Amino acid sequence: MLQLLADTPVFDNPKPEALLERVIHIATNPGDLVLDSFAGSGTTGAVAHKMGRRWIMIELGEHCHTHIIPRLRKVIDGEDQGGISQAVNWKGGGGFRYYRLAPSLLQQDRWGQWVINKEYNAEMLAAAICKLEGFTYAPSDAHYWQHGTSTENDFIYVTTQSLTPEQLQAISDEVGEGRSLLVCCSAFRGDADRYPNLTVKKIPKMVLSRCEWGHDDYSLNVENLPMASPLEPAVTASGPALNVRKGAKAVDAGQAGLFDGGGE
Ligand SMILES: C[S@@+](CC[C@H](N)C(=O)[O-])C[C@H]1O[C@@H](n2cnc3c(N)ncnc32)[C@H](O)[C@@H]1O
């Protein structure tokens, strides 16, 4: 790692692992979760990992790929024998999952109104809304209005259109009895309550209702979090997801609890 840093001096003050070890030792116990939301060269995660802590690191810079991921791979493979490795008798092990954040789903237009971010294409938007609403993204070839499912008979339709009463009626007729559909659209006209099998929501409003600002204690308000499932290739709504663990280098982040079954 020292070599890695020496070759590319992008960090003014790389912290010694021993310093981080002291801090982590004082503040946490084995198995605890250590967060560094400004990961830099990844020292916090590397040290936390070697000390048997779980960790989350966040980094917006490209050195996430040039430094942090290579560094943590070396830690996991036991190749990193610098820093505190000798002191803690580090031999390697564990793993991590890597996610690239999607762009913000909403942006404000020039009048300050929240609108859907233009960077989102139809597939990205449908997948993201499914995730937020707790549906499994599963677009159907047979029905244009089936973008995801929550149960056998409950579906979700995501569109940037502004829907007219005639369109809503036609969708309701197609859905029919015995099935229900959550319609997420940019806007709609008419009385949305008149279709017993439809629930109609406006996307900017429904996304905003899931946002939390100004809290001291943030809960992660996203359902259906992507999770590790061992051997499938990975692409998520928020871009490629990479799960790295010793002996299983790059696998999918499927569905489960954030820390179940994968990682360390
Ligand atoms: C001083 S370094 C962090 C050092 C590191 N925590 C350590 O202990 O060695 C700050 C890092 O935060 C990153 N950063 C700045 N703003 C950020 C943001 N909004 N989200 C994520 N990373 C950010 C920078 O790219 C930089 O790599």
PDBQT file of the ligand as one rigid body, heavy atoms in Angstrom, charges set to zero:
ROOT
HETATM    1  C1  LIG A 301      -8.994  13.982   3.463  1.00  0.00    +0.000 C 
HETATM    2  S1  LIG A 301      -9.651  12.739   2.445  1.00  0.00    +0.000 S 
HETATM    3  C2  LIG A 301     -10.191  11.556   3.575  1.00  0.00    +0.000 C 
HETATM    4  C3  LIG A 301      -9.133  10.869   4.325  1.00  0.00    +0.000 C 
HETATM    5  C4  LIG A 301      -9.533   9.570   4.963  1.00  0.00    +0.000 C 
HETATM    6  N1  LIG A 301     -10.814   9.615   5.631  1.00  0.00    +0.000 N 
HETATM    7  C5  LIG A 301      -8.441   9.126   5.908  1.00  0.00    +0.000 C 
HETATM    8  O1  LIG A 301      -8.743   8.902   7.071  1.00  0.00    +0.000 OA
HETATM    9  O2  LIG A 301      -7.323   8.977   5.475  1.00  0.00    +0.000 OA
HETATM   10  C6  LIG A 301     -11.190  13.411   1.951  1.00  0.00    +0.000 C 
HETATM   11  C7  LIG A 301     -11.828  12.610   0.832  1.00  0.00    +0.000 C 
HETATM   12  O3  LIG A 301     -13.199  12.907   0.792  1.00  0.00    +0.000 OA
HETATM   13  C8  LIG A 301     -13.632  12.858  -0.542  1.00  0.00    +0.000 C 
HETATM   14  N2  LIG A 301     -14.872  13.599  -0.639  1.00  0.00    +0.000 N 
HETATM   15  C9  LIG A 301     -15.069  14.920  -0.599  1.00  0.00    +0.000 A 
HETATM   16  N3  LIG A 301     -16.373  15.225  -0.676  1.00  0.00    +0.000 NA
HETATM   17  C10 LIG A 301     -17.041  14.039  -0.737  1.00  0.00    +0.000 A 
HETATM   18  C11 LIG A 301     -18.420  13.684  -0.822  1.00  0.00    +0.000 A 
HETATM   19  N4  LIG A 301     -19.371  14.614  -0.849  1.00  0.00    +0.000 N 
HETATM   20  N5  LIG A 301     -18.734  12.392  -0.869  1.00  0.00    +0.000 NA
HETATM   21  C12 LIG A 301     -17.782  11.454  -0.834  1.00  0.00    +0.000 A 
HETATM   22  N6  LIG A 301     -16.463  11.720  -0.771  1.00  0.00    +0.000 NA
HETATM   23  C13 LIG A 301     -16.090  13.008  -0.713  1.00  0.00    +0.000 A 
HETATM   24  C14 LIG A 301     -12.476  13.441  -1.323  1.00  0.00    +0.000 C 
HETATM   25  O4  LIG A 301     -12.469  12.998  -2.671  1.00  0.00    +0.000 OA
HETATM   26  C15 LIG A 301     -11.266  12.925  -0.541  1.00  0.00    +0.000 C 
HETATM   27  O5  LIG A 301     -10.768  11.751  -1.114  1.00  0.00    +0.000 OA
ENDROOT
TORSDOF 0
